[in-house]
């Protein structure tokens, strides 16, 4: 952090500013994937969980995500001030003082982990604590400003929620839970790099070594394609273990083809290059938005299968 | 912050008076903090009651 973080207190923070501090859009995806893990665990293992306890466990995940977001915004307030996309965030805009943001992040971290432990078990609470640490410290304070692989390694932070959800129900984290982890882990690079192709000049200005900044847009597009291929392969593994059934198979196959189509077109485009056409940049943006839809629907398929009793595994059919 | 001197000679800081807008914002924050604390107490109470009533409250067989 630099001295630039001492921003003037321009206006008085509203409740909305404090909500923004928790990165609500990321929180929604985190909660959704945690619910998918929770529902799938009940469907696969036959374990049940008191609905109120399950709701409190999900709330704990949401609070943990918000806590990690607040810690991230506290630490990154200097570079957020530099980048146009993030300059309106609560700290750089002066709505929330930095010391309040870190206090909120730390207190919410403790509360979320404690609530998770009360509502479920120590494994889920420990994994939640680990994920907050991973995002708030490992990714934000260490990886983000030191390596172009920041998104790849840091993607692990966002991949924990389904494992936490699974552990909250069963007290264990078996292979199926880690497959869900792997899906989010390999989804993160093409998802985030699509965005960074659009904003690489801002990252460069802020001194953040995102892959398009350090290795160029072309190398980024190649890596996006490679990770998309890995993601599609990993997304199919639930079919082999029995975690995913026919609905999951159809959804994943269709969306996988769509994702691959975007990745190939972006790879062949000049998105992120200095001479990129507006259509190329639009394509990268479309891929970014499609990736969100992809993750949402893949996990929704699991929720529908295991939550609505529509799970018909492919294994044993042949 | 300005320093003033007590009658006994001890220095202490005197906080600047808050503007009405700042006071209102502080009041709103305090109300939200109070509500959050109440919510936390209620959640802990609920988990405790469920654990007591079910014996474990963690993960039961369906």
Interface residues (C-beta under 8 A of the other chain):
Chain A: X12 X13 X14 X15 X18 X42 X46 X47 X48 X49 X50 X52 X53 X56 X59 X111 X115 X118 X119 X120 X121 X169 X170 X171
Chain B: X21 X22 X24 X25 X28 X29 X32 X40 X43 X44 X46 X47 X48 X50 X51 X54 X57 X58 X59 X60 X61 X62
